[in-house]
Amino acid sequence: MDRAALFDVDGTLVDTNHLHVVTWWEAFRQAGHDVPMHAVHRAVGLGSTDLVAHLLGADRDTERDAELSAAHKALYGQYFDRLPALPKAGELLRRLHRDGWTVVLATSASGAELGALRRAIDADDAITDTASADDVTEGKPAPEPVEHALELAGVPASRAVFVGDTVWDMQAGSKAGVRCLGLLCGGIPRADLEEAGAEAVYADPADLLRRLAETALA
């Protein structure tokens, strides 16, 4: 039976979390909101609307959500031509593809942003499909992005492993019934990832590749 390796992208395969922190912080600042960067960092990994709701609360002016998202998108878009892949990210995906895994990305990115991320990873030959923000009605930590990735891969949850860097990733994967591996390269502490559902935690894609034989992806 086939097996699937599902991957978050931002902070997991591409070193973008802190770019998101700075650009979201600036978007909030321009709109008159004083949101601490550490709070933004903990919210990275949520879809745009959920991130705004998480940081500004239910009593915010929701009519300005789209304006905030557009400001972040414009600020972050300035980096599209130089997004840095994390060490061995592309090599990890190609290795899993050679080993018989169906590789599917599960990300809140879409459109030009997703294209820029895939160019950074430079492993399109190993990626079977992508579950993006355009494909789901609820983003992480809801299980829908992971469940959609499973549908694209054509495998049951019992035959899949999800790799991510945030608590939202671990919660989404756990709710979808897949085994979850956490990476520290997004800046979230090991204990938080484990509490959210990670069965094991590694430093970054290079560390995961180096230790592949001892992981759920063996």
C-alpha positions as CSV (number, residue, x, y, z in Angstrom):
1,M,0.0,0.0,0.0
2,D,1.2,3.5,-0.7
3,R,2.4,5.8,2.1
4,A,2.4,9.6,2.3
5,A,4.8,12.1,3.7
6,L,2.9,15.3,4.3
7,F,4.8,18.6,4.9
8,D,4.0,22.0,6.2
9,V,6.1,24.6,4.3
10,D,6.7,27.9,6.1
11,G,9.2,27.3,8.9
12,T,9.4,23.6,8.1
13,L,11.0,23.5,4.6
14,V,11.6,27.3,4.0
15,D,13.1,29.7,6.6
16,T,10.2,32.2,6.5
17,N,8.7,32.4,10.0
18,H,10.6,35.4,11.1
19,L,9.9,37.2,7.8
20,H,6.2,36.6,8.5
21,V,6.6,37.9,12.1
22,V,8.2,41.2,10.9
23,T,5.8,41.7,8.0
24,W,2.7,41.0,10.1
25,W,4.0,43.2,12.9
26,E,4.4,46.0,10.3
27,A,1.0,45.4,8.8
28,F,-0.5,45.7,12.3
29,R,1.6,48.8,13.1
30,Q,0.4,50.5,9.9
31,A,-3.2,49.9,11.0
32,G,-2.6,51.3,14.4
33,H,-2.3,48.0,16.4
34,D,0.5,47.5,18.9
35,V,1.1,43.7,18.7
36,P,4.3,42.3,20.2
37,M,6.5,40.3,17.9
38,H,6.6,37.4,20.2
39,A,2.8,37.1,20.1
40,V,2.9,37.3,16.3
41,H,5.6,34.5,16.2
42,R,3.4,32.2,18.2
43,A,0.5,32.8,15.8
44,V,2.5,32.1,12.6
45,G,1.1,29.0,10.9
46,L,-2.5,30.1,11.2
47,G,-4.3,31.3,8.1
48,S,-4.5,35.1,7.7
49,T,-8.0,35.5,9.0
50,D,-7.4,33.2,11.9
51,L,-4.1,34.9,12.7
52,V,-5.7,38.3,12.9
53,A,-8.6,37.0,15.0
54,H,-6.1,35.2,17.3
55,L,-4.1,38.4,17.9
56,L,-6.8,41.1,17.9
57,G,-9.7,39.2,19.4
58,A,-13.3,38.8,18.6
59,D,-14.2,42.4,19.3
60,R,-12.0,43.8,16.6
61,D,-13.3,45.6,13.5
62,T,-13.6,42.5,11.2
63,E,-14.1,44.7,8.2
64,R,-10.4,45.6,8.4
65,D,-9.2,42.0,8.3
66,A,-8.8,42.0,4.5
67,E,-6.9,45.2,4.7
68,L,-4.5,43.7,7.2
69,S,-4.0,40.6,5.2
70,A,-3.4,42.6,2.0
71,A,-0.8,44.7,3.8
72,H,1.0,41.6,5.1
73,K,0.9,40.0,1.7
74,A,2.4,43.1,0.0
75,L,5.1,43.4,2.6
76,Y,6.0,39.7,2.5
77,G,5.9,39.7,-1.3
78,Q,9.0,41.8,-1.3
79,Y,11.0,38.7,-0.3
80,F,9.6,36.3,-2.9
81,D,12.7,36.3,-5.0
82,R,15.0,35.4,-2.1
83,L,13.1,33.0,0.3
84,P,15.7,30.7,1.8
85,A,15.1,27.0,1.9
86,L,16.1,25.3,5.2
87,P,19.2,23.0,5.1
88,K,18.6,19.9,3.0
89,A,14.9,20.5,2.6
90,G,14.8,19.6,-1.1
91,E,17.2,16.7,-0.6
92,L,14.9,15.3,2.2
93,L,11.8,15.4,-0.2
94,R,13.7,13.7,-3.0
95,R,15.0,11.0,-0.7
96,L,11.5,10.2,0.5
97,H,10.2,10.2,-3.0
98,R,13.0,7.7,-4.0
99,D,12.0,5.6,-1.0
100,G,8.5,5.3,-2.2
101,W,6.7,8.0,-0.2
102,T,4.1,10.2,-1.9
103,V,5.1,13.7,-0.9
104,V,2.3,16.3,-0.5
105,L,2.6,19.8,0.9
106,A,-0.1,21.1,3.3
107,T,0.2,24.8,3.6
108,S,-1.8,28.0,4.3
109,A,0.1,29.6,1.4
110,S,-1.4,29.9,-2.1
111,G,-0.9,31.6,-5.4
112,A,2.3,33.6,-6.0
113,E,3.5,32.9,-2.4
114,L,3.2,29.2,-2.8
115,G,5.1,29.4,-6.2
116,A,7.9,31.3,-4.5
117,L,8.1,28.7,-1.7
118,R,8.3,25.9,-4.2
119,R,11.0,27.6,-6.1
120,A,13.0,28.0,-2.9
121,I,12.6,24.3,-2.1
122,D,13.6,23.3,-5.6
123,A,12.2,19.8,-5.4
124,D,9.1,19.8,-7.7
125,D,10.2,16.5,-9.1
126,A,9.6,14.9,-5.7
127,I,6.3,16.7,-4.8
128,T,3.2,14.9,-6.0
129,D,0.6,17.5,-5.0
130,T,-0.2,20.5,-2.7
131,A,-3.1,21.2,-0.4
132,S,-3.2,25.0,-0.2
133,A,-5.3,27.6,1.5
134,D,-7.5,27.7,-1.6
135,D,-8.6,24.1,-1.1
136,V,-10.0,24.3,2.4
137,T,-12.6,26.2,4.3
138,E,-10.8,25.9,7.7
139,G,-7.1,26.1,8.2
140,K,-4.8,24.6,10.8
141,P,-5.3,23.8,13.7
142,A,-8.5,22.3,12.1
143,P,-7.7,18.9,10.5
144,E,-9.1,19.8,7.1
145,P,-5.7,20.8,5.5
146,V,-4.2,17.5,6.5
147,E,-7.3,15.5,5.6
148,H,-7.2,17.1,2.1
149,A,-3.6,16.3,1.7
150,L,-4.4,12.6,2.6
151,E,-7.1,12.7,-0.1
152,L,-4.6,14.0,-2.7
153,A,-2.1,11.3,-1.7
154,G,-4.8,8.6,-1.8
155,V,-3.8,7.0,1.5
156,P,-5.5,6.6,4.9
157,A,-4.3,8.4,7.9
158,S,-2.6,5.3,9.2
159,R,-0.3,5.3,6.2
160,A,0.8,8.9,6.6
161,V,3.3,11.1,8.5
162,F,3.0,14.8,8.9
163,V,6.0,17.1,9.4
164,G,5.6,20.6,10.7
165,D,7.1,23.3,12.9
166,T,4.2,24.8,14.9
167,V,1.7,23.7,17.5
168,W,-1.0,24.4,14.9
169,D,0.6,21.8,12.6
170,M,0.8,19.2,15.4
171,Q,-2.8,19.8,16.5
172,A,-4.1,19.6,12.9
173,G,-2.2,16.4,12.2
174,S,-3.2,14.8,15.5
175,K,-6.9,15.6,14.8
176,A,-6.6,14.0,11.4
177,G,-5.2,10.9,12.9
178,V,-1.7,11.0,11.4
179,R,1.7,10.5,13.1
180,C,3.3,13.9,13.6
181,L,7.0,14.9,13.6
182,G,8.0,18.4,14.8
183,L,10.9,20.6,13.6
184,L,12.5,23.2,15.8
185,C,13.6,25.5,12.9
186,G,10.4,27.5,13.1
187,G,11.4,28.7,16.5
188,I,8.7,26.9,18.6
189,P,10.0,25.1,21.7
190,R,10.3,21.3,21.8
191,A,8.0,20.9,24.8
192,D,5.2,22.9,23.0
193,L,5.5,20.7,19.9
194,E,5.4,17.5,22.0
195,E,2.4,18.7,24.0
196,A,0.6,19.5,20.8
197,G,1.1,16.0,19.4
198,A,4.6,15.5,18.0
199,E,5.8,12.0,18.6
200,A,9.4,13.1,18.0
201,V,11.1,16.4,17.4
202,Y,14.2,17.2,15.2
203,A,16.2,20.3,14.6
204,D,15.5,20.9,10.9
205,P,15.2,19.0,7.6
206,A,18.9,18.2,7.6
207,D,18.7,16.6,11.0
208,L,15.5,14.7,10.0
209,L,17.3,13.4,6.8
210,R,20.4,12.5,8.8
211,R,18.4,10.5,11.3
212,L,15.7,9.2,8.9
213,A,16.3,5.5,9.8
214,E,15.1,6.1,13.4
215,T,12.0,8.1,12.4
216,A,8.4,7.3,11.4
217,L,9.6,8.0,7.9
218,A,12.0,5.1,7.9
